[in-house]
Amino acid sequence: MNANPALITLHGLLDRLEEAVEEETAALTQRRPLDFEEINRRKSRSLLELTRAIRSLPEALAGAREGALPARLASLRSKLLGNQDMLRIHLSAAQEIAAILGSEMGEADSDGTYSFAQVTRHASR
């Protein structure tokens, strides 16, 4: 890794972001409980810090086109894509469960008995 302090900071930020993404992906893959608020806070903070760092060191980035940084960014991109896939799967499953529950609740409400409005209408005839 380059000895440039700005790049060292950038690599540290990438480490923290990758750690949060890997933790979330592993928990989703292994179906372990996860504090989504906390992991989202960590990822959001890491992305904010990363954005600020990149804006503040364009000259250091110009010299970093070779070396470890492009490989790190490619690795992060791959991990983010895997994380996105896992989140998509879990969101789809949650939507399916919500649809099933909604359907079941609707069927439970219409169990063959009359609603209050139907009983009132029938009684007034």
C-alpha positions as CSV (number, residue, x, y, z in Angstrom):
1,M,0.0,0.0,0.0
2,N,1.2,3.5,-0.8
3,A,2.5,5.5,2.2
4,N,0.4,8.5,1.4
5,P,-1.6,9.3,4.6
6,A,-4.7,10.1,2.6
7,L,-4.7,6.7,1.0
8,I,-4.0,5.0,4.3
9,T,-7.2,6.8,5.7
10,L,-9.1,5.7,2.6
11,H,-8.1,2.1,3.0
12,G,-9.2,2.2,6.6
13,L,-12.6,3.6,5.5
14,L,-12.9,0.8,3.0
15,D,-12.0,-1.7,5.7
16,R,-14.9,-0.5,7.9
17,L,-17.4,-0.5,5.0
18,E,-16.4,-4.0,3.9
19,E,-16.7,-5.3,7.5
20,A,-20.2,-4.0,7.8
21,V,-21.2,-5.3,4.4
22,E,-19.7,-8.7,5.1
23,E,-21.3,-8.9,8.5
24,E,-24.7,-8.2,7.1
25,T,-24.3,-10.6,4.2
26,A,-23.1,-13.4,6.5
27,A,-26.0,-12.9,8.9
28,L,-28.5,-12.9,6.0
29,T,-26.9,-16.0,4.4
30,Q,-26.8,-17.9,7.7
31,R,-30.3,-16.6,8.8
32,R,-28.9,-15.1,12.0
33,P,-30.6,-12.2,13.8
34,L,-29.3,-8.9,12.7
35,D,-29.8,-5.4,14.1
36,F,-30.7,-3.7,10.8
37,E,-30.8,-0.3,12.3
38,E,-27.3,-0.6,13.6
39,I,-25.9,-2.2,10.4
40,N,-27.6,0.5,8.3
41,R,-26.2,3.2,10.5
42,R,-22.7,1.7,10.1
43,K,-23.0,1.4,6.3
44,S,-24.4,4.9,5.9
45,R,-21.7,6.4,8.1
46,S,-19.0,4.6,6.2
47,L,-20.4,5.7,2.8
48,L,-20.5,9.3,4.0
49,E,-17.0,9.2,5.3
50,L,-15.8,7.5,2.1
51,T,-17.5,10.2,0.0
52,R,-15.9,13.0,2.0
53,A,-12.5,11.3,1.9
54,I,-12.6,10.8,-1.9
55,R,-13.6,14.5,-2.5
56,S,-10.8,15.7,-0.3
57,L,-8.0,13.8,-2.0
58,P,-8.3,14.0,-5.8
59,E,-4.5,14.4,-6.2
60,A,-3.8,11.3,-4.1
61,L,-6.3,9.3,-6.1
62,A,-4.7,10.4,-9.4
63,G,-1.5,8.7,-8.3
64,A,-3.4,5.6,-7.0
65,R,-4.7,4.4,-10.3
66,E,-2.1,1.7,-10.1
67,G,-1.6,-0.6,-7.1
68,A,-3.9,-1.8,-4.3
69,L,-6.7,0.8,-4.5
70,P,-8.3,-0.4,-7.7
71,A,-8.3,-4.0,-6.5
72,R,-9.8,-2.9,-3.1
73,L,-12.6,-1.0,-4.9
74,A,-13.3,-4.1,-7.2
75,S,-13.4,-6.3,-4.1
76,L,-15.8,-3.8,-2.4
77,R,-18.0,-3.7,-5.5
78,S,-18.2,-7.5,-5.5
79,K,-19.2,-7.6,-1.9
80,L,-21.8,-4.9,-2.3
81,L,-23.3,-6.9,-5.2
82,G,-23.5,-10.0,-3.1
83,N,-25.0,-8.0,-0.3
84,Q,-27.6,-6.6,-2.6
85,D,-28.6,-10.0,-3.8
86,M,-29.1,-11.3,-0.3
87,L,-31.1,-8.2,0.7
88,R,-33.3,-8.7,-2.5
89,I,-33.9,-12.3,-1.5
90,H,-34.9,-11.4,2.0
91,L,-37.1,-8.5,0.9
92,S,-38.9,-10.7,-1.6
93,A,-39.5,-13.3,1.1
94,A,-40.8,-10.7,3.5
95,Q,-43.2,-9.4,0.8
96,E,-44.4,-12.9,0.1
97,I,-45.1,-13.5,3.8
98,A,-46.9,-10.2,4.1
99,A,-49.1,-11.1,1.1
100,I,-49.9,-14.5,2.6
101,L,-50.8,-13.0,6.0
102,G,-52.9,-10.3,4.3
103,S,-54.7,-13.0,2.3
104,E,-55.3,-15.1,5.4
105,M,-56.6,-12.1,7.4
106,G,-59.0,-11.3,4.6
107,E,-60.2,-14.9,4.5
108,A,-60.6,-14.9,8.3
109,D,-62.7,-11.7,8.1
110,S,-65.0,-13.3,5.5
111,D,-65.6,-16.7,7.3
112,G,-69.2,-16.9,6.1
113,T,-70.8,-14.7,8.8
114,Y,-72.4,-11.4,7.9
115,S,-70.7,-8.1,8.6
116,F,-72.4,-5.6,10.8
117,A,-73.5,-3.6,7.6
118,Q,-75.1,-6.7,6.1
119,V,-77.0,-7.5,9.2
120,T,-78.3,-4.0,9.6
121,R,-79.3,-3.8,5.9
122,H,-81.1,-7.2,6.2
123,A,-82.9,-6.2,9.4
124,S,-84.3,-3.0,7.8
125,R,-86.1,-4.9,5.1
